[in-house]
Amino acid sequence: MTDIQLEVKRSSEAISKAIAALAARFGARCQTSEALCKQHGHTTTWLSNHPPDAVVFASSTEEVAEIVKICSRFQVPIIPYGRGTSLEGHLNAVYGGISLDLSQMNEVVAVYPDDLACVVQAGVTRKQLDYYLRDTWLFFPIDPGSDATIGGMAATRASGTNALLYGTMKDVVLALTVVMADGSIIKTGSCAKKSSAGFDLTRLMVGSEGTLGIITEVTLKLNGIPEAISGGIAVFDSIEDCCNTVIEAVQDGIPAARMEFLDTLSVKAVNAYSKLGLPESPLLFVEFHGSEASVKEQAKRFGEVAADNSMRKFEWAVDPEEREKLWEARHDVYWAANGLAPERASVITDVCVPISRLADCVRETHKDIKEFGLLGPIVGHAGDGNLHVLVQVDLDDPEDIAKSEIFVERLNYRAIEMGGTCTGEHGVGQGKMKYLPKEHGAGVAVMAAIKRSLDPLNIMNPGKIVAIDS
């Protein structure tokens, strides 16, 4: 594809024709207001906001297919949109085009209790699904901090605090309905727990961030609500002791459901925002699921490991409401971090390393924070080595942005050099494209070849994950 072809494909005339065709078909559900378009190009990083030229609201898979066919005819980009909670510029219309809003596709299509599965439209949010399942003995375990849509969670291969026991979206998505770049509709997978029939198209689409197709329905694996849940807070004097407890607990096979790390600055932020009185020291939030007997055994074994690593204190959260308050505070850490420097913005980045390198990664990252004079609390899904740094950045100060970018770059390359990844769950989007060659080498060319094959016009969320503009 030459630059001239690219310029023609992204021409204002083609976009205008596409918008006219979409408005004729969808009426008021095709909007071009500046405020709405800017909101649909929302980004929570220092990346510039690239709003789309129009926003179209779809209500069914068939309508999504119609929209894609119109955009394909005029070679106009399409950027899928759920709730706008992604963190790496996934929603930016880098080349202009249409934001395809799936929020109105929010029906729970079916629940199959005997198969521990359900089918939902892409616009269903995780909290909506939890509420829908409230009267059953089932629950959906993937819990990113935001109330993201299921389609968006599948597209970015999201996870959350429960990943240690229940896995990530790649582990719970059984099947998908996807609209491809030519407007055709495919179904991948089934409710069966396994299959050896052909390529695993489900896994190809999970994590593709809308660059290969648009997910419109998701079949999910559910879990039974455990008989017993218990947990608490383990307090340590040092980050090393905290991280080493996680490493040894995982290596010893203690089946904790959640094992979350907060550094001292994170605890201070959470205390102020959520009105808690947690000890302001490195700590772990831990939780165990299972039978009454197994939960007690898990907690006992964890306590022994923590004691061997100089655990200072363990506060048991027995009451369910008390426990929920703690986890709500953990999920609200983004907003809590904002309170540390109200004149700045929290820019979140994540990496993931093998758990054996967890303490090393946290220690070196703290050194960088000090070296650059930054304010950056660290939290993480420590049980699987996933760290989140909430860098406080003055987005009106180019110098502050520049040093924060250098810090983030160091963090990403460090994680890769430690045998890890530049992102454990936030995805690539625009923000982390430059790290993929270091992490995947020649594999990036394979990704680009798949992209070219399935999206030869490069209209599916172009400018994300891999570039195929030349």
C-alpha positions in Angstrom: 0.0 0.0 0.0 1.6 3.3 -1.1 1.2 6.6 0.7 -0.8 7.9 -2.3 -3.4 5.1 -1.9 -3.5 5.8 1.8 -4.2 9.5 1.2 -7.0 8.6 -1.2 -8.5 6.1 1.2 -8.6 8.7 4.0 -9.9 11.6 1.8 -12.4 14.0 3.2 -14.6 13.3 0.3 -14.8 9.6 1.0 -15.5 10.2 4.7 -18.3 12.7 3.8 -19.9 10.2 1.4 -19.7 7.5 4.1 -21.3 9.7 6.7 -24.1 10.7 4.3 -24.8 7.0 3.6 -24.8 6.2 7.3 -27.1 9.1 8.1 -29.5 8.1 5.4 -29.6 4.5 6.8 -29.4 5.2 10.6 -30.9 8.7 10.9 -30.3 10.3 14.3 -28.1 7.4 15.4 -25.4 8.9 13.1 -24.0 11.9 14.9 -21.3 14.4 14.0 -21.4 16.8 17.0 -17.9 18.0 18.0 -18.5 17.2 21.7 -19.7 13.7 21.0 -16.9 13.0 18.6 -14.3 14.3 21.0 -15.7 12.1 23.8 -15.4 9.1 21.5 -11.7 9.8 20.9 -11.2 10.0 24.7 -7.7 9.0 25.9 -6.4 8.7 29.4 -2.7 9.1 28.4 -0.6 11.9 27.1 -1.5 10.9 23.6 -3.4 13.6 21.7 -7.1 13.1 21.3 -8.0 12.2 17.7 -11.8 12.3 17.5 -13.7 10.5 14.7 -15.6 12.3 12.0 -18.9 10.7 13.2 -20.3 8.4 15.7 -22.8 5.7 14.8 -24.8 3.7 17.3 -25.6 0.1 16.4 -28.2 -2.1 18.0 -27.5 -5.5 16.4 -24.9 -7.6 14.8 -26.7 -7.1 11.5 -26.5 -3.4 11.8 -22.8 -3.6 12.6 -22.4 -5.5 9.4 -24.2 -2.9 7.4 -22.1 -0.1 8.9 -18.9 -2.0 8.1 -20.0 -2.6 4.5 -20.7 1.1 4.0 -17.3 2.0 5.5 -15.6 -0.6 3.4 -17.2 0.7 0.2 -15.7 4.1 0.9 -12.5 2.8 2.5 -13.2 4.7 5.7 -11.8 3.6 9.1 -14.0 2.1 11.8 -13.1 2.3 15.5 -15.2 0.2 17.9 -16.3 1.9 21.1 -17.8 0.3 24.3 -17.5 2.6 27.4 -14.3 4.4 26.7 -12.3 2.9 29.5 -9.3 1.7 27.6 -5.9 3.2 28.5 -3.5 3.2 25.5 -5.3 5.3 22.9 -7.3 2.4 21.5 -10.2 4.7 20.7 -8.4 7.4 18.8 -9.3 7.9 15.1 -5.7 8.2 14.0 -6.8 8.6 10.3 -10.3 9.9 10.9 -13.3 7.8 10.3 -16.3 6.4 12.1 -16.6 5.5 15.8 -18.9 2.5 16.0 -20.6 2.7 19.4 -21.8 -0.7 20.7 -23.2 0.5 24.0 -26.8 0.0 22.9 -26.1 -3.7 22.2 -26.5 -4.5 25.9 -28.7 -7.6 26.2 -27.9 -10.8 28.1 -28.9 -13.1 25.3 -29.0 -16.4 27.3 -27.7 -18.1 30.4 -27.0 -21.8 30.5 -26.7 -22.8 34.2 -26.1 -26.4 33.5 -23.2 -25.6 31.2 -21.8 -22.7 33.4 -22.0 -20.4 30.4 -23.8 -17.4 29.0 -24.1 -15.4 25.8 -24.1 -11.6 26.0 -24.0 -8.7 23.4 -20.8 -6.8 23.3 -22.2 -3.7 25.1 -23.1 -5.5 28.3 -20.9 -4.3 31.1 -19.3 -6.5 33.8 -21.4 -5.0 36.6 -24.6 -5.4 34.5 -23.8 -9.1 34.0 -23.1 -9.5 37.7 -26.4 -8.0 38.6 -28.2 -10.2 36.0 -26.7 -13.3 37.6 -27.4 -12.2 41.2 -30.2 -14.7 41.7 -28.2 -17.7 40.3 -25.4 -19.6 41.9 -23.1 -18.4 39.1 -20.8 -15.4 38.7 -18.5 -13.9 36.1 -15.0 -13.6 37.6 -13.1 -11.2 35.4 -13.0 -7.8 37.2 -10.9 -4.9 35.8 -11.1 -1.8 37.9 -13.6 -0.1 35.5 -17.1 -1.1 34.6 -16.0 -2.0 31.1 -18.1 -3.7 28.4 -17.7 -7.4 27.8 -16.9 -6.8 24.2 -14.2 -4.3 25.1 -12.8 -6.7 27.7 -12.5 -9.4 25.1 -11.0 -7.1 22.5 -8.2 -6.0 24.9 -7.8 -9.4 26.6 -8.6 -7.8 30.0 -8.2 -9.4 33.4 -8.2 -8.1 37.0 -7.8 -9.0 40.6 -9.3 -12.5 40.2 -6.9 -13.5 37.5 -4.7 -15.5 39.8 -7.4 -18.2 40.3 -9.9 -17.7 37.4 -7.6 -16.5 34.6 -8.1 -13.7 32.1 -10.5 -13.1 29.2 -8.6 -15.5 27.1 -9.5 -18.2 29.5 -13.2 -17.5 29.9 -14.3 -16.6 26.3 -15.7 -19.7 24.7 -17.0 -18.3 21.5 -17.5 -15.0 19.6 -19.7 -13.4 16.9 -17.5 -11.2 14.9 -18.1 -8.8 12.0 -15.1 -8.9 9.6 -13.7 -6.1 7.5 -15.8 -6.9 4.5 -19.0 -7.0 6.6 -19.3 -10.8 6.7 -20.4 -12.3 10.0 -18.5 -15.2 11.5 -19.0 -17.3 14.7 -16.0 -18.8 16.5 -16.1 -21.6 19.0 -19.1 -23.0 20.9 -20.3 -23.7 24.4 -18.2 -26.9 24.4 -15.3 -26.6 26.8 -12.7 -27.7 24.2 -12.3 -28.2 20.5 -9.7 -29.4 18.0 -11.6 -28.2 15.0 -9.4 -26.0 12.9 -7.6 -22.7 13.8 -8.5 -21.1 17.1 -10.2 -18.0 15.7 -11.6 -17.2 19.2 -8.1 -16.7 20.6 -7.1 -14.8 17.5 -9.9 -12.2 18.0 -9.4 -12.0 21.8 -6.8 -9.3 22.3 -7.0 -8.0 18.7 -8.3 -4.6 19.8 -10.8 -4.2 16.9 -8.0 -4.4 14.3 -9.2 -7.7 12.7 -12.9 -7.6 13.3 -15.7 -6.2 15.5 -16.9 -8.4 18.4 -20.7 -8.2 18.7 -21.5 -11.2 20.9 -19.5 -13.1 23.5 -20.1 -16.6 24.9 -18.5 -16.7 28.4 -17.6 -19.4 30.9 -19.1 -18.7 34.3 -18.1 -20.0 37.7 -20.1 -21.2 40.7 -20.2 -18.9 43.7 -17.8 -20.4 46.2 -19.1 -21.8 49.5 -16.8 -19.7 51.5 -14.8 -16.5 50.9 -12.3 -15.1 53.3 -9.4 -12.7 53.2 -7.5 -9.8 54.7 -4.5 -7.5 54.7 -0.9 -8.6 55.2 1.4 -5.8 56.3 5.2 -5.7 55.7 8.0 -3.4 56.4 9.6 -3.7 53.0 8.6 -4.2 49.4 11.0 -7.1 49.1 9.3 -9.0 51.9 5.9 -8.3 50.4 6.9 -9.5 46.9 8.8 -12.5 48.2 5.7 -13.6 50.1 3.7 -13.6 46.8 6.5 -15.5 45.0 6.7 -18.2 47.7 2.9 -18.5 48.1 2.5 -19.0 44.4 5.4 -21.4 44.2 4.0 -23.4 47.1 0.7 -23.8 45.2 -1.5 -21.9 47.6 -4.7 -21.4 45.5 -5.4 -17.8 46.5 -8.1 -16.1 44.4 -6.6 -12.7 44.8 -3.2 -11.4 45.9 -2.9 -7.6 45.3 0.2 -5.5 46.1 0.1 -1.9 47.2 3.1 0.2 47.9 3.2 2.8 50.7 2.2 5.7 48.5 -0.8 3.7 47.2 -1.9 2.9 50.7 -1.8 6.6 51.6 -3.9 7.5 48.6 -6.4 4.8 49.3 -6.7 5.8 52.9 -7.5 9.4 52.0 -9.9 8.6 49.2 -11.8 5.6 50.7 -11.7 6.8 54.3 -9.8 3.7 55.5 -7.2 3.4 58.2 -4.8 0.9 56.6 -1.2 0.7 57.9 0.8 2.9 55.6 3.4 0.4 54.6 3.7 -2.1 51.7 0.9 -4.6 52.0 -1.0 -7.4 50.3 -4.8 -7.7 49.9 -5.4 -11.4 49.8 -8.6 -13.5 49.4 -9.3 -17.2 49.4 -12.3 -19.0 47.8 -13.5 -22.6 48.3 -15.1 -24.7 51.0 -15.0 -23.7 54.7 -12.2 -26.2 55.3 -10.1 -25.4 52.3 -10.3 -21.6 52.9 -9.1 -22.1 56.5 -6.2 -24.3 55.2 -5.2 -21.8 52.5 -5.2 -18.9 55.0 -3.1 -20.9 57.5 -0.5 -21.8 54.8 -0.4 -18.2 53.5 0.1 -16.9 57.1 3.1 -19.3 57.5 4.7 -18.1 54.3 4.1 -14.5 55.2 5.5 -14.9 58.7 8.7 -16.4 57.2 9.0 -13.1 55.3 8.7 -10.9 58.3 5.0 -10.1 58.0 4.4 -7.4 60.6 0.6 -7.7 60.9 -2.4 -9.6 59.4 -5.8 -8.0 59.6 -8.6 -10.5 58.8 -11.7 -9.2 57.0 -14.4 -11.5 58.3 -17.5 -9.4 57.6 -18.6 -9.6 53.9 -19.3 -5.8 53.9 -15.9 -5.0 55.3 -14.3 -7.2 52.7 -16.2 -5.6 49.9 -15.2 -2.2 51.1 -11.6 -3.2 50.9 -11.9 -4.5 47.3 -13.9 -1.4 46.3 -11.1 0.7 47.6 -8.6 -1.4 45.6 -10.7 -0.9 42.4 -10.9 2.9 43.1 -7.1 3.3 43.3 -7.1 5.3 40.1 -9.4 7.9 41.6 -7.4 7.7 44.9 -4.2 8.5 43.1 -5.7 11.5 41.5 -6.1 13.0 45.0 -2.3 12.9 45.6 -1.8 15.7 43.1 -5.1 17.2 42.0 -3.4 19.6 39.6 -2.0 16.6 37.7 -3.5 13.7 35.9 -3.0 10.0 36.6 -1.5 8.2 33.6 -1.6 4.5 34.2 0.8 2.1 32.6 1.2 -1.7 33.2 3.8 -4.3 32.6 3.9 -8.0 33.6 7.0 -10.0 34.6 7.6 -13.6 35.8 6.8 -13.7 39.5 10.5 -14.6 40.3 11.4 -11.1 39.0 8.5 -9.2 40.7 10.6 -7.8 43.6 13.4 -6.8 41.3 11.0 -5.0 38.9 9.3 -3.1 41.8 12.6 -2.1 43.4 14.1 -0.8 40.1 10.9 1.0 39.2 10.9 2.8 42.6 14.5 3.9 41.9 13.4 5.4 38.6 10.5 7.2 40.2 13.0 8.8 42.7 15.5 9.6 40.0 13.0 11.4 37.8 11.4 13.2 40.8 8.0 11.7 39.9 5.0 10.9 42.0 4.0 7.3 41.0 2.2 4.9 43.3 2.5 1.3 42.3 -0.2 -1.4 42.7 -0.4 -4.8 41.1 -2.0 -8.1 40.6 1.1 -9.4 42.3 0.1 -13.1 42.1 0.7 -13.1 38.3 3.4 -10.4 38.3 1.3 -7.6 36.8 2.3 -4.1 38.0 0.5 -0.8 37.4 2.2 2.5 37.9 -0.1 5.6 38.2 2.3 8.4 37.1 1.0 11.8 38.1 1.7 14.0 35.1 1.1 17.7 34.4 -0.3 17.4 30.9 0.2 21.1 30.3 3.9 20.8 30.9 5.9 19.3 27.9 9.0 18.8 30.2 7.0 16.8 32.7 5.4 14.8 30.0 8.8 14.1 28.4 10.5 12.8 31.6 7.4 10.7 32.3 7.6 9.2 28.9 11.2 8.3 29.5 10.3 6.7 32.8 7.5 4.6 31.1 9.9 3.6 28.3 12.4 2.3 30.9 9.7 0.4 32.7 8.5 -1.3 29.6 11.9 -2.3 28.3 12.9 -3.5 31.8 9.9 -5.8 31.9 10.7 -7.2 28.5 14.3 -7.8 29.4 13.2 -9.6 32.6 11.4 -12.1 30.4 8.0 -10.3 30.7 5.7 -8.2 28.6 5.1 -4.5 28.0 1.4 -5.0 28.9 -0.3 -7.6 31.1 -3.8 -6.5 30.5 -4.2 -2.9 29.2 -3.4 -3.8 25.7 -1.2 -2.2 23.0 -3.4 0.5 21.3 -1.2 3.3 20.1 0.8 3.8 23.2 2.8 0.5 23.3 3.3 -0.2 19.6 6.9 0.7 19.7 7.7 -2.0 22.3 6.4 -4.9 20.3 9.5 -5.4 18.1 11.6 -5.7 21.3 9.1 -8.2 22.7 8.1 -10.2 19.7 10.9 -9.7 17.1 9.9 -11.2 13.8 6.5 -12.1 15.3 5.4 -8.5 14.6 5.7 -9.2 10.9 3.5 -12.2 11.3 0.9 -10.1 13.1 1.1 -7.6 10.2 0.6 -10.4 7.7 -2.6 -11.5 9.5 -3.8 -8.0 9.6 -3.3 -7.5 5.8 -5.0 -10.8 5.0 -8.1 -10.1 7.1 -8.3 -6.3 6.6 -6.6 -5.5 3.2 -8.1 -2.0 3.1 -6.8 -1.3 6.7 -10.1 0.1 7.9 -10.4 -1.8 11.2 -9.0 0.5 13.9 -5.9 1.3 11.9 -2.8 2.6 13.6 -3.1 0.2 16.6 -0.9 -2.8 17.5 0.8 -3.1 14.1 1.3 -0.5 11.3 0.6 -1.7 7.8 0.6 1.7 6.1 3.5 1.1 3.9 
